[in-house]
C-alpha cells in the first residue's frame, strides 16, 4: 500500500470547470435554517465529494460568498450547484413539482433507513434541519417520507453536516446499487 501523492490525486479528480458540467447523482440536499457558516461549508464540501445535483440553502441559512463557508468548503462552493430560497417550504414545493421526492433526514415515528429507499423514490431531496430544532414542522409537513440514521450509542443525533454527509453517501450508494 502506498499513499497517493497530491499530483496523483489531481489526475483522478475533475477540474472545477468539469465539475460544473458533470453528470450528477439525482440527489438534492435542502438545508432548512442551519445557522453555522462552518456547517454550510462542510455541506458544500461533502456535496462536491458525493456529486449531488444541487444544494438548496433556505431560510436564514448563510450563503456564499462568505469566507467562512469557502474556507471550510475548500472552494467547493464554486463547484457545487446551489440555490437559495427564503422559504424551505417553497423550495420543497418547487422540487416536488419537478418530480423530486422530498425526504426529511429526521427521527420520526415512521422513519426508515436510507438503505431502504426504492428506485421509484429517486430523484430525491434530502432535507436536513437546524442544529437545535432539526427539520421544521412546516417543512416536515411537505415531505413525502423521512429517513433516520441508526444510533447505537447514548446520543440520539449527530451534527447536521455529519448526518447529511452519511445520508448523502448512503443515498448515492443506494442509487448506484439500484441501477445494477
SULJOJO-V896603 format. One record per residue. N is the residue number from 1. SS is DSSP state (H for helix, E for strand, C for the rest). PHI is phi in whole degrees, -180 to 180 (none if undefined). Layout:
N:SS:PHI
N:SS:PHI
This chain:
1:C:none
2:C:-137
3:C:-70
4:C:-73
5:C:-77
6:H:-57
7:H:-63
8:H:-65
9:H:-63
10:H:-61
11:H:-63
12:H:-90
13:C:-99
14:C:-71
15:C:-80
16:H:-59
17:H:-66
18:H:-63
19:H:-63
20:H:-65
21:H:-114
22:C:-71
23:C:-64
24:C:-118
25:E:-70
26:E:-80
27:E:-133
28:E:-106
29:E:-127
30:E:-103
31:E:-107
32:E:-95
33:C:55
34:C:-85
35:C:-92
36:C:-83
37:H:-59
38:H:-72
39:H:-64
40:H:-64
41:H:-60
42:H:-64
43:H:-62
44:H:-62
45:H:-64
46:H:-71
47:H:-61
48:H:-67
49:H:-62
50:H:-88
51:C:57
52:E:-75
53:E:-67
54:E:-164
55:E:-105
56:E:-106
57:E:-95
58:E:-130
59:C:67
60:C:-88
61:C:-59
62:C:-64
63:C:-133
64:C:-63
65:C:-85
66:C:-145
67:H:-62
68:H:-67
69:H:-67
70:H:-61
71:H:-63
72:H:-71
73:H:-76
74:C:53
75:C:88
76:H:-65
77:H:-65
78:H:-94
79:C:-113
80:C:-94
81:C:-62
82:E:-146
83:E:-132
84:E:-123
85:E:-134
86:C:-63
87:C:-121
88:H:-62
89:H:-60
90:H:-61
91:H:-62
92:H:-67
93:H:-63
94:H:-62
95:H:-64
96:H:-61
97:H:-64
98:C:-95
99:C:90
100:C:-96
101:E:-76
102:E:-103
103:E:-121
104:E:-74
105:E:-96
106:C:-158
107:C:-81
108:C:-129
109:C:-71
110:C:-130
111:C:-66
112:E:-116
113:C:-77
114:H:-59
115:H:-64
116:H:-92
117:C:-62
118:C:-101
119:H:-56
120:H:-71
121:H:-73
122:C:-85
123:C:-68
124:E:-128
125:E:-121
126:E:-87
127:E:-103
128:E:-112
129:E:-116
130:E:-53
131:C:-59
132:C:-102
133:C:-100
134:E:73
135:C:-70
136:C:-64
137:H:-59
138:H:-63
139:H:-70
140:H:-58
141:H:-63
142:H:-92
143:C:-73
144:C:-81
145:E:-166
146:E:-138
147:E:-123
148:C:-136
149:C:-87
150:C:-66
151:C:-117
152:C:-103
153:C:-105
154:C:-79
155:C:-76
156:C:-109
157:C:-152
158:C:-120
159:C:-55
160:H:-58
161:H:-69
162:H:-68
163:H:-61
164:H:-64
165:H:-62
166:H:-61
167:H:-67
168:H:-59
169:H:-67
170:H:-64
171:H:-66
172:H:-61
173:H:-62
174:H:-63
175:H:-59
176:H:-61
177:H:-66
178:H:-71
179:H:-81
180:C:-81
